[in-house]
Amino acid sequence: MKMLETALVNLGLIQSARTVYTSLLLEGDTSARLLAKRTGLTRPSVYDQLKDLRNRGLVVERDVEGKTLFSATEVSRLDGLLRDKIELLEASRNALEEDLPALLAQAQSVQPKIQFFEGTEGVQQLMKDMLWFDDIIVKAFWPYREMVEILGEDFLSWFNERRIKRQIHIHSIWPHADKKISNIFTGQDDFVTKRYALPTQKTKMSYLIYGDKTIFISSTNEAFGFLVQSAEYAKLMEVQFDSLWSTAKK
């Protein structure tokens, strides 16, 4: 039943439509009046959902001795609809990939964009922006203690699993070496190169640079972050990062 519900959700059926279809599938054909009693929905709502389900080919109606009965079509119909939706999404994705270079070039030509995020959930959402990309290099100044505190180890473990799948490379500068550290985001995979800043180079705020974007994340005391989308600003931050990278210890 859970898989059936998931399939219906993925097809875009609202709750009342899913209720009507499931009732017909599991309890057999019936009239709209009895279907309303079965499901607890109003008759107008039942008729609305039956119309939608008929249009999708999931419900058929037939006349039996002057009485209109509705029944669910074979479950295999769901498979066909899901395949159609997958093909449509794939076609849209392929079209987007073709247009993406032009869209990115256009986006970089407009004025800088700044997005602000508050609280732990907001900052986590900010980090997820990186996961929209594949095979990129992220340059990060990463005060690990503060970042583990604000983002949480569970989130960072989840984030890293997906980062590795998308082959996102991290060039990360950490505060001065400390043996008593968490294993989260420590560079224990093939996609992280880590160096340690000099003892004098201290900050509680993290920043990450990728493409034309720069992310800043504050500490738990303030719990906020923001994203600046500007090619010129990202280039300026890269110069600062590369300077720190050249003096950082391996």
N, C-alpha and C positions, 0 to 999 in steps of 0.2 A: 504493500500500500504506500509505503514511503517513496519508493521509486516512481510509482504512478503519479503521486502528488508532485514530485519534482519535475516529471515530464510535462505535466499540465501547466505548471508554473513557467517552465522554460518556453512553452508555446504562447505565453502571454495571457492565459485565461485568468480572470479575476476569481475571487473566492466563491462567489455565488455560482458562477459558471462551472467551476470545478465540483461544487457540491451537487449540482444537477446532473452532470455527466457521470460522476461516481455512483450516484443513486441509480441511474438507469443501467449502468454497467453491472452493478452488483445485485440489484434487486429486481431487474427486469423491466420490460416496457410497461407504460402506464399512461394515463391521461394527465393533462396539465393540472387539473384540479387535485388529483391524488398525489401528484408529484409535489405540489405545494404543501400538502399535509405531511408528506414524508420528510421534506427538507426543512420545513419551518419558514420557507420563504413566501413572500406574497405572490399571488397569481400574476400580477403585472411583471414582477421581477422574473418569475419562472418563464413567462413568455419571451421576455427580452433575452434571457440566457439561451433558451431553446433556439431562437432565431440566430444568435451568434454561433451556436454549436452546429446548426444546420449548414450555415455558410462555410464552416470549416470542414464539413463532411464527417463530423463526429456523431451526429444524430440524424435519424431519418424519421419521417412520420408516415403513417398509413391509416387508411380508413377501414375500420372493422364494424360492420353493421351500423354504419352511420355515426360511429364514434371515432374521434381522432386519437390515436395512440402514438406515443413517441418511444423510440428505442435507440440504444447506443449502437454504433457501427462496430465492426471488429476492432480489437485492440491493435491489430497490425496497422490500422490507419494512423495511429499515433506515430509509429516508426516512420511512415512516409512523410508526415508533416514535419517531424524533427529533421529528417534528411533534407527536406526542402529548405528549412530554415538555416541549416548548417551550410548548404550550398550558397544561399543568399549572403550569409555573413562572410563566407570565404571570398565571394566575388567582390563584396564591398571592401574587404581587407586588401585584396589585390589592387583594386582601384585606388585606394588610399595610399598604398605603398608607391604607386606610380606618381601620384601627385605630391607626396610628402616632401621631396626636395624643394619643389617650388613653394609649397606652403611654409616650410621652415625659413626659406630665404626671405619670403614676404614678411613673416613674423619678426625676423631680426631687423627689418628695415623700419619698423614702427617704433614709437616711443617706449622707453623702459617700462616694465610692469613690475609692481611690487605687491606681494600677497602676504598678509599677516596671519599668524596662527597662535592661539592661546591654549594653555593647559597641556597636560600630557597627551591626550588624544589628538589635539591639534598638531602638536609637534610630531607625533607618530605619523599622522597623515602627511605632513610636510616631507618626511623621509621617503614615503611611498612614491613620491614623484619620480625618484630615480629608477624605480622598477618599470617605468614605461619604456625604458631604453634597453638596447642589447649591445653587448661588446663595446662599452665605453670606458674611458678612464676618468675616475673621480679623484680629485686632489683634495685631501681632507686634513685639517688641523683638528685633532681629536683628543680633547681632555677626557680620557676614558671614564674616570670615576664619576664626574658630573653627568656624562652622557648615559651611563648605566643607570644612574639614579633617576634621571628624568624620563628616559625611554623604557627602562625595565629590561631585565635579562630575557624574559619570555619573548618580548617584541623583537629584540635584537637577534635572538636565535631564529625566529620566524623570518626576519628580514634577510639574514645572511643566507638561509637556505635558498631563498628566491633570488638573491643577488648572484649567488654562484651559478644557479641554473641559467641566468641571463648573461653570464660571463662578464659581469661588471667588475672591472679592475679598480683597486683602491691603492693610491699612493698616500700613505697615512703618516703624519707626524704626530707623535705622542709626546706628552710631557716627559720630563727626565725619568730614565729607567727606574722601575720599582718592581721588585720580585713579587710583592704581595698584590697581584692584580687578578682581575677576573679573566676567565678564558673567553669571554664574549668579545667579539670583534677584535681579537688580538692578532690576527694575521696568520692563523694556522691553516690557511688554504692557499692554493696556487694563484689566487687572484688578488692577493694583498701583499704589498711591499711596505714595510714599516721602518721608520727611523725615529730616533728620540731627539727632542729639542734640547737645547742647552738649558742648564738649571735656571738661568735668568729669563728664559722665554716662557713665561707663565700666563695663562688665561683660563677662565672658567667657561668661556663661550667657544663653541665649535663653529667652524665654517667648512663648507664643502663646495667644490667648484666642478661643474661638468657642463660641456657645451657652452651655451650662452647664459647659464644659470649659476647663481651663487646662493647657497642656503646658509643661514645663520641660526644657531640654536643656543639659547641661554641656559643657565643652570636651573636647578629645581627651586631655588629661592625666588626666581622670577617667572619661570615656566612659560616662555614664549619663544617663537621663532618667526623668521620671515624669509621669503624667497624673492630675490631680485633677478629679473630676466632682462639682461642687457649684455650684448656681446662686448661692448667697450669696458663695462665694469668688470665682467668676468676676466677679461684680459688683464686688467689692472690688478685684480686679486691674484691671478696666476703669477704675475711678476713677483708679488710679495711672497707667495708660497714658494716659488722656485728659489728665492733668496734664502728662505729658512731651510729648505730642503738641502741646499748646498752646504750648510753648516751643521746640519743635524747628524747625529751619530747613528751608525747602523747597529 
